[in-house]
Structures are given as structure tokens and as C-alpha cells.
Amino acid sequence: MPTITFTRPHCLDPRNARETAESIARRFEERFEVSWRWEGDALHLTADRGKARGASGSVFIGERFIDVTLHLPLHLRPLQSLVRSELARRLERELGPAPSY
């Protein structure tokens, strides 16, 4: 199963970081039928049906970084680089330019 991982710095307070993650998760929920839930500081995503069926992942919200891990099913493997770049673009738009720590 192909996996996408990356870490993105941010300068948001914890509440705004969670709200941003939830905003992105809601869009995925509407567009790809992805379900999501919080466990502590980690947002877990699962697609049991729809276009993204079989995909799963998590977004961990740290104090200064967001860690993203996505597991794609084999039928989405050809889209791996597209999914990664789209997610990075969305995070850039939602979080603003990455601070340099």
C-alpha cells in the first residue's frame, strides 16, 4: 500500500490548528466520503466507500508542526504524486507560508 508522509511547520495556536485540520477533513468528507475522528491531537481519516475507498491516514497536530500520513489503496497508487501535491497545496493555502524554525 503506497504511503504519503510529510511534516509541515506552522505557527498557529492549538485551537486554530485543529480548526484548520477539521476544515480540510470536512472537505474530504464531502468530496471523497471520508470519515474522520479525533484521538487526542491526531485526526484519523478513513474511506470505507466512494472514490477513495480503502484509503486511511492521520494528521498529528504538534505545537510547531503538522505530521501527515496517508495510506493509499492500490487503485489510487497512480495518483500518489497528485494527492501529495494537492494536500501540500491545500495546507499551504490554509496555514499560510511555512515558518522557518
Backbone as a ProteinNet text record, in pm:
[ID]
protein_1_A
[PRIMARY]
MPTITFTRPHCLDPRNARETAESIARRFEERFEVSWRWEGDALHLTADRGKARGASGSVFIGERFIDVTLHLPLHLRPLQSLVRSELARRLERELGPAPSY
[TERTIARY]
85.3	0	89.5	80	160.2	126.5	229.5	212.1	272.1	199.4	246.2	270.6	388.5	417.9	490.8	458.4	537.4	505.3	597.8	584.3	584.7	493.4	477.8	479.7	574.1	573.2	452.7	408.9	300.5	325.8	254.7	268.3	131.1	37.7	-96.6	-102.3	-195.1	-219.3	-293.7	-293.8	-354	-499.6	-579.4	-720.2	-733.3	-659.4	-666.8	-609.8	-507.4	-451.5	-555.6	-627.4	-733.9	-846.3	-886.3	-993	-953.4	-827.9	-779.5	-782.7	-735.4	-737.1	-880.3	-971.9	-1112.7	-1173.2	-1136.1	-1186.5	-1146	-1020.5	-972.5	-1042.8	-1057.5	-1125	-1269.9	-1337.4	-1476.9	-1486.4	-1390.1	-1389.5	-1366.9	-1273.7	-1251.1	-1376.5	-1445	-1567.3	-1672.5	-1690.7	-1790.2	-1750.5	-1624.5	-1579.1	-1550	-1494.9	-1448.9	-1513.9	-1616.1	-1685.2	-1589.5	-1502.4	-1405.4	-1465.6	-1453.8	-1496.9	-1372.8	-1392.4	-1278.9	-1318.6	-1217.8	-1240.7	-1110.8	-1124.2	-1008.9	-976	-848.6	-797	-681.4	-706.5	-603.8	-572.3	-445.1	-402	-390.7	-444.7	-438.5	-577.6	-588.7	-711.6	-695	-781.5	-774.3	-880.4	-839.9	-927.4	-938.3	-1059.9	-1082.8	-1186.4	-1159.8	-1255.2	-1300.2	-1421.2	-1475.4	-1558.7	-1583.7	-1662.4	-1624.6	-1684.4	-1659.8	-1529.4	-1491.1	-1373.3	-1244.5	-1234.1	-1110.9	-1116.6	-1213.7	-1232.8	-1100.5	-1075.7	-953.5	-842.7	-857.3	-756.1	-774.7	-664.8	-670.1	-550.6	-555.2	-442	-464.5	-366.3	-376.6	-302	-347.4	-283.1	-258	-130.6	-95.5	-62.3	-129.1	-108	-11.6	110.1	208.9	208.5	288.8	295.2	345.4	441.6	500	495.1	449.8	449.6	321.1	285.9	176.8	238.6	215.4	264.5	147.8	162.8	57.9	106.3	21.9	48.3	-78.4	-67.3	-180.9	-142.9	-230	-212.5	-314.2	-263.2	-349.7	-365.4	-486.3	-504.4	-439.9	-420.2	-351.4	-419.5	-553.1	-620.1	-593.7	-543.1	-509.7	-359.8	-282.3	-136.7	-94.7	-157.7	-117.9	-138	-220.8	-249	-166.2	-71.2	4.9	69.2	139.3	205.5	103.8	-6.7	-111.9	-175.7	-204.9	-265.2	-169	-40.6	58.7	68.5	76.7	89.8	-38	-154.1	-280.8	-292.8	-255.1	-259.2	-161.3	-41.8	57.8	7.2	-55.4	-109.7	-221.2	-308.1	-418.2	-367.1	-268.8	-210.2	-144.4	-75.9	-12.6	-118.3	-229.7	-336.8	-401.7	-426.3	-494.1	-402.9	-275.3	-183.8	-99.3	-96.4	-10.4	130.9	220.9	358.8	418.4	499.6	561.6	666.1	657	760.8	890.1	1002.5	1129.4	1174.8	1178.6	1221.8	1362.6
-117.9	0	123.8	209.6	332	424.5	487.9	578.1	713.8	817.5	955	1007.9	1060.7	1121.2	1253.1	1349.5	1471.4	1548.6	1636.6	1721.8	1865.5	1943.5	2082.9	2173.3	2268.8	2360.4	2454.5	2501.3	2600.1	2693.5	2803.7	2898.3	2930.6	2836.7	2855.4	2813.6	2874.7	2826.2	2692.9	2610.9	2477.2	2476.5	2571.8	2575.5	2601	2698.1	2727.9	2614.1	2546.1	2431.7	2320.2	2292.5	2190.6	2231	2357.6	2404.4	2392	2420.3	2407.3	2261.3	2172.7	2029.3	1981.6	2024.3	1985.2	2040.2	2160.8	2220.3	2136.8	2094.7	2010.5	1874.6	1817.2	1687.2	1694.9	1804.5	1819.8	1822.7	1888.1	1890.1	1750.6	1676.2	1537.7	1453.8	1478.6	1405	1427.2	1552.1	1585	1535	1552.1	1521.2	1373.1	1305.3	1168	1067.9	1110	1021.7	965.1	1049.2	1011.5	1041.4	946.5	973.2	1009.1	1085.1	1128.3	1139.8	1131.2	1143.6	1188.3	1255.9	1298.9	1193.6	1170.5	1094.1	1175.4	1250.5	1340.9	1448	1461.1	1560.7	1503.7	1385.1	1321.8	1310.5	1352.9	1341.1	1219.5	1120.5	996.9	999.8	961.4	961.5	820.5	783	652	665.2	599.3	597	452.5	422.6	287.4	270.9	381.8	376	496.2	506.5	620.4	610	722.4	728	689.1	723	699.3	569.9	482.8	358.8	287.9	254.3	185.2	276	405.5	499.7	525.5	554.9	591.4	679.9	743.6	828.2	900.6	981.7	1060.8	1192	1290	1420.6	1448.6	1457	1486.4	1634.4	1703.1	1846.1	1865.8	1903.6	1935.5	2084.8	2125.4	2266.3	2353.8	2301.8	2379.7	2309.1	2183.5	2105.8	2026	1998.5	1908.1	1790	1670	1548	1478.6	1450.9	1387.8	1251	1149.3	1016.5	969	934.5	882.2	748.8	650.5	519	508	488.3	479.8	334.6	294.9	159.9	151	30.1	9.9	80.1	87.6	151.9	302.3	361.4	504.1	529.5	423	437.9	530.7	522	612.9	761.3	789.6	928	975.2	895.3	925.7	1065.2	1098.1	1229.1	1342	1319.7	1420.2	1444.9	1337.8	1351	1426.6	1391.4	1456.1	1605	1640.9	1782.4	1859.6	1798	1864.5	1889.6	1791.1	1807.8	1915.7	1916.1	2018.6	2157.5	2166.9	2295.8	2344.9	2252	2288	2335.5	2264.5	2305.2	2442.2	2465.8	2595.7	2706.4	2680.3	2779.9	2802.3	2694.6	2705.4	2759.9	2719.3	2757	2880.6	2919.1	3030	2979.1	3069.5	3028.6	2958.1	2857.8	2781.4	2866.9	2874.8	2947	2865.4	2932.5	2859.5	2855.8	2736.2	2718.1	2668.1
0	0	0	-101.4	-106.9	10.5	65	178.2	145.5	181.1	166.6	307.1	331.8	462	439.4	520.8	524.8	651.9	685.2	802.9	754.6	806.5	764.1	887	896.1	1009.9	1003.3	1117.5	1123.9	1241.7	1243.7	1355.1	1414.6	1405.7	1459.7	1606.3	1678.8	1814.5	1803.1	1908.4	1900.2	1852.1	1897.6	1856.9	1706.5	1653.8	1510.5	1426	1475	1402.1	1391.3	1500.9	1498.7	1403.7	1408.9	1321	1173.6	1143.6	1006.5	962.1	1047.6	1015.2	994.5	1078.8	1065	936.2	899.2	776.2	655.4	651.8	542.9	546.8	666.5	680.8	633	661.7	616.3	464.1	400.3	253.7	197.9	260	217.6	240.8	351.5	384.1	274.9	235	133.1	-5.4	-39.5	-175.2	-197.5	-96.3	-113.9	-19.4	55.9	150.8	256.4	305.4	408.7	545.6	637.6	775.1	856.5	962.6	1043.5	1189.7	1276.5	1420.8	1485.3	1598.2	1677.3	1782.5	1803.2	1916.8	1971.2	2076	2128.5	2026.2	1990.9	1892.9	1751.8	1731.1	1598.9	1537.8	1415	1337.8	1247.3	1263.1	1183.5	1074.5	954.1	837.5	781.8	739.8	680.3	569.4	457.5	346.6	326	369.4	355.4	228.3	158.6	35.8	-50.7	-164.3	-252.9	-330.7	-391.8	-477.4	-405.1	-278.5	-201.9	-120.5	-148.6	-72	-47.9	77.2	114.9	164.8	146.4	193.9	343	410.1	550.8	581	696.2	732.2	862.5	897.3	1018.8	1000.9	1076.2	1081.2	1228.2	1266	1404.3	1413.9	1506.8	1526.4	1642.3	1610.8	1712.8	1741.2	1836	1873.3	1759.1	1679.2	1570.5	1435.5	1435.1	1311.6	1297.4	1173	1141.8	1066.5	1117.1	1052.7	984.3	856.2	777	728	746.1	691.9	622.7	495	418.7	357.2	372.5	312.4	198.7	78.5	-38.5	-81.9	-119.9	-172.7	-311	-357.7	-485.9	-602.7	-602.1	-715.7	-722.6	-612.9	-613.5	-628.3	-638.5	-649.5	-764.1	-882.1	-990.1	-956	-857.4	-819	-700	-656.1	-534.9	-538.8	-645	-651.2	-660.6	-729.2	-738.5	-601.6	-528.6	-395.1	-302.6	-307.8	-222	-252.3	-379.7	-415.4	-383.5	-403.1	-370.6	-220.6	-140.4	4.8	49.3	-4.6	30.2	-9.2	-125.6	-172.2	-80	-40.2	50	185.4	237.8	366.5	354.4	244.1	221.5	220.1	152.4	144.4	280.6	354.4	484.1	594.4	592.5	700.7	668	542.7	502.5	478.1	445	419.2	542.5	514.8	624	694.5	827.5	901.7	899.6	912.6	919	1063.6	1118	1256.9	1259.4
[MASK]
+++++++++++++++++++++++++++++++++++++++++++++++++++++++++++++++++++++++++++++++++++++++++++++++++++++

